[in-house]
Amino acid sequence: MTREDIIQEEAYRSFLFFWQEANTDSSSPGFGLIRDKTGDDAVHVASIASVGFGLSAIVIGVEREWITKEEGYNRTKGTLETFLHRVEHIDGFFYHFLDMRTAKRYKEYHDCASIIDTSLFINGAITSAEYFGGDIAKLVEQIYERINWQTYYNKETNQFYMGFDEKTGGFGQWDMYAEQMMQYMLGTASPSYPVPVKIYDGFERQVGTYGDYTFYHSPGGQLFTHQFSHAWFQFKGVVDKDGIDWFDNSIKATLASRQHAIDHQDSFQTWSEHSWGLTASEGPNGYHGHGTPPYHPHVDVKNDGTVAPCAAAGSIVFTPEQSKDALEHFYRNHPQLWSKYGFLDAFNLDMDSPWYSERVIGIDKGITLLMIENERSGLIWDLYMNNAIIQRAQKLLGFRTLQEV
């Protein structure tokens, strides 16, 4: 296959994960729920973030003619009905992990109602609303307007809580720049339970430098933090009220991550100019956040040479040539990474024997698929940015195009 063939095959196989690893039993309370990851240890575990990416994946699947529009509509409508009527929630916020069979919280995990995962789900739902309209849009409206963003707002710190427990209340703080940018859009634009616009000033913007790249860094330097909000909101050609170009920031963060791999290839044989990509992923010793300095002083980053293909793929809109080069390298040089759902989650050559993940993870397949499509056609960006909620959020938060500056 050519390089472009490899990338488009990866997109197709990533889509297959969301289409095939879902509950397709229309009589089940959990219809439409999508697995968090493959593997016998997670057969019945769905994640709402995976569903959010999956709703956008359905739109891509229809446009690419991998499924019919009727198939996509029916799956989407049933999924949204599951979330409106059967999925457990606290003030509209869903638990991170659900039992695929029951749509109830997966109680074997110590879990809480999650604002970031709910936001990822809502982003996918908004994409569906714009694409299908009609009954789909009405379902999304009901789900979105039920969310009480004020429940997660800490007035004292002017920040969102990270989690919420019915017994203990809110805990943790979104106090630094990371993947949560979507929350400010969705929370301030809510017609029912909005949070103050000033919350956008509540998180710290820490500037750091690695090599030739100076940028606003996230606590652990994982690339997903510079990608997830960008999968839906098109920051390209836009600056915020303070003049920050977050798209350019993600370009610099990605280039710094790649340079970090190049600079330390003598320490880790997995890393090179063609083999890079540090993010949260599986590794030989479990799931960890692999990242690029500078780091927040209180964050423990466990770099051990692990590389995740989704990190390069998820940055394909920022660094198209470098990302495509990496994906071609992974395909041609590491056949052990290839599966029916495309690239497996990660690999590491720095063990006693080469280690390759045996599973894929929904959010990693999701950022891969959405960013490949955005780089190819801008489809998800166009749909999301056309939504009235997001257009209202832009005005409230003071985002402007570069031509308006």
ABEGO torsion letter per residue (X at the ends): XBAAAAAAAAAAAAAAAAAAABBABAABAABGBBBABBEAAAAABBBAAAAAAAAAAAAAAAAAGABBAAAAAAAAAAAAAAAAAABBBBGGBBBABBBAAAGBBBAABBBBBBAAAAAAAAAAAAAAAAAAEEAAAAAAAAAAAABBAAAABBAAAGBBBABBBAAAEBBEBBABBBAAAAAAAAAAABAABBBBAAAAAABBBBBBBBEABBBBBBAAGBAAAAAAAAAABBABGBBBAAGBBAAAAAAAAAAAAAAAAAAAAAABAABBAABBGBBBBBBAAEBBBBBBOBBBAABBBBBAGBBBAAAAAAAAAABAAAAAAAAAAAAAABAAABBAAEBBABBBAABABBBBBABBBAAAAAAAAAAAAAAAAGAAAAAAAABAAAAAAAAAAGBBBAAAX
